[in-house]
Amino acid sequence: MRRELSQLLDELHDGLLAIEAREGIRLSQVDMTLPIEVRPVFRDGGCVLLADFAQALGADDWTPIPSKLTLGWALDAAFDAEAAA
């Protein structure tokens, strides 16, 4: 189900926070490259990107090659120091 790209990114981030909480670890940096399908949609006088992870990873003549989303999250050292104080 395609949803706004910002919502997809929030879900990825929430998953990382859940891993930290469940495993009792602290992630300082996470890098990902994911296959993603993106569709621009005009809405409310602007353009919104709808996205979802690619469902089919196989390549054939009928299935378009998905785009790749490369992103990274890193712990802000200033925020970390402030939280520890």
C-alpha positions in Angstrom: 0.0 0.0 0.0 1.6 3.2 -1.1 1.6 6.0 1.5 3.4 9.4 1.7 7.1 9.0 1.7 7.4 10.9 5.0 5.1 8.3 6.6 7.2 5.5 5.3 10.4 7.1 6.7 8.6 7.6 10.1 7.7 3.9 10.1 11.4 2.9 9.4 12.6 5.2 12.2 10.0 3.8 14.6 11.2 0.3 13.8 14.8 1.3 14.7 13.5 2.7 18.0 11.6 -0.5 18.7 14.8 -2.5 18.1 16.7 -0.4 20.5 14.0 -0.8 23.2 13.5 -4.5 22.7 17.2 -5.4 22.5 18.4 -2.9 25.0 21.0 -1.5 22.7 21.8 1.9 21.4 22.2 2.5 17.6 24.6 5.3 16.8 24.4 5.0 13.0 22.2 3.0 10.6 22.6 3.0 6.8 20.1 1.3 4.5 19.6 0.8 0.8 16.1 -0.4 0.1 14.1 -1.2 -3.2 11.2 1.3 -3.3 8.4 2.2 -5.7 7.6 5.9 -5.8 4.7 7.6 -7.5 4.2 11.4 -7.6 0.6 12.5 -7.1 -0.8 16.0 -7.4 -2.8 16.9 -4.3 -4.0 20.1 -2.7 -2.2 22.3 -5.2 1.2 20.5 -4.7 3.0 17.3 -5.4 3.2 14.4 -2.9 5.4 11.4 -3.3 3.6 8.1 -2.5 6.0 5.2 -1.8 6.1 1.6 -0.8 8.8 -1.1 -0.7 9.1 -3.1 -3.9 7.0 -6.2 -3.7 8.7 -8.2 -6.5 12.4 -8.4 -6.5 12.8 -10.6 -9.5 13.7 -9.0 -12.8 11.9 -9.8 -16.0 10.6 -8.0 -19.1 7.3 -7.1 -17.5 8.3 -5.9 -14.1 10.0 -2.5 -13.9 13.2 -2.3 -11.9 12.4 -0.5 -8.6 14.2 2.6 -7.5 16.6 2.4 -4.6 16.3 4.6 -1.5 19.6 5.0 0.3 19.3 6.7 3.7 21.1 6.9 7.0 20.4 7.9 10.6 23.0 8.9 13.0 22.9 9.9 16.7 23.5 13.6 17.2 26.5 13.9 19.5 25.2 17.2 21.0 21.7 15.6 21.7 23.3 12.5 23.2 25.5 14.6 25.6 22.5 16.7 26.6 20.4 13.6 27.3 23.2 12.1 29.5 23.5 15.3 31.6 
